[in-house]
Amino acid sequence: TSNPAYIPYSYYYEALKENIGTNAENSFTGSCSYVSAEMILSYYDSTANDTIIDEKYDVTKIKYFSSGQSIDSIESFPNSPGINDNFHRTMIELGRTLGYTDFDKFNIGNKEIKKLLEKYLKDKQLNFSLHNAESSTNKKDFCKKGINSGNPVGIFVEGSKTIDYKKHAVVGYGYDDTGIYVHFGWKGLEYCKVNINQFTIFDAYYIELKDEHSCTNNYLWGRDGCKGTFCPCGKKTCDHKYKSFVKFNSSYHQNICDGCSNYTLEKHNYNESNGWNICKDCGFKIELNHTHSYTYTPSADGKHHTSTCLCGDIKIEECFGFSEMGGTVYCAKCGQKISGGIKFPFLALNSLKTHRMI
């Protein structure tokens, strides 16, 4: 096939096997319009703005990564996050308040579900526009337009000459030359990517959210005892179960998180022992009577240098200068040519003092 097009994060629908509203016999029979609308809301809740659906209705999914494995394969989650049946019931109750659903009858029309979505999003104080295919002469092209704009499309289909099927509501998220690919609204992997080229499209709609992106926490990851969230935009959070200490300088060591590899600088936890200060976390040792002896490395800005002691102590200092015959100014410590600065007569630097450190 050629000319394929998909919405961003289309993997969400291709792995949405379980966490959708129940549209089955003896529960919410005929509620496919609700199910498709909820799948659109849960897509945005998991990729764009986590306030669209209340946390109590969210079903989050976690993937555990092995030590050293990069946490950057959100597309490989075997199952997408979504909603529980309580959210499905809540939406049906909202439909009842609008007079759309009576007792055990849950099948409502395409016009009603759009009005229900508008009320829901307005109640959430979200900025959006709802695009409607009712006046469009080519419903298939309208669906493609919605997908090209980066939005999942609610599609109402019915059987055609080649397939005898009652009316149904699905969610379109991609297309190619063979047809439009949809999530069929039923649980199971076989319904995550269905080509509706044998169905007739009689109506469609899509929502365009206008609010700024707000990172979501429906995708979770775990590694080496740590856990965090992973937004499809790429931003991660971590609970930072710090485990590793690495020497940094005489004042600090790195406390490295084994989960995400980020670190914080912490002051050494020194204990005195036999004339030494020893950090009980990282093992850094320095003599109690230690005197710093620095080497100096010029900085790129021509105004500073880095002072480094053999013990690991590091600091950034501003250059100060001496003037030779001719007026050229050099730093008295690192020797680099500087402009301006305090001018002192050239003095030989004190000899470096030796010290012991481990």
Secondary structure, DSSP 8 states (H G I E B T S, - for coil): --S-EE-TTTHHHHT-SS-S----TTTSTT-HHHHHHHHHHHHHHHHTBTTSS-GGGEE-EEEE--TT--S--GGG-SS--EE-HHHHHHHHHHHHHTT--BTTB----HHHHHHHHHHHHHHTT--EEEEE-TT-S-HHHHHHHHHHTT--EEEEEE--SS-----EEEEEEEEETTEEEEE-SSSSGGGSSEE-TTSEEEEEEEEEE-S--B----EEEEETTEEEEB-TTS-B-----EEEEEE-SSSEEEEEETTT--EEEEE--EEEETTEEEETTT--EEETT----EEEEE-TTSSEEEEEETTS-EEEEE--EEE-TTS-EEETTT--EESSS-EE------------B-
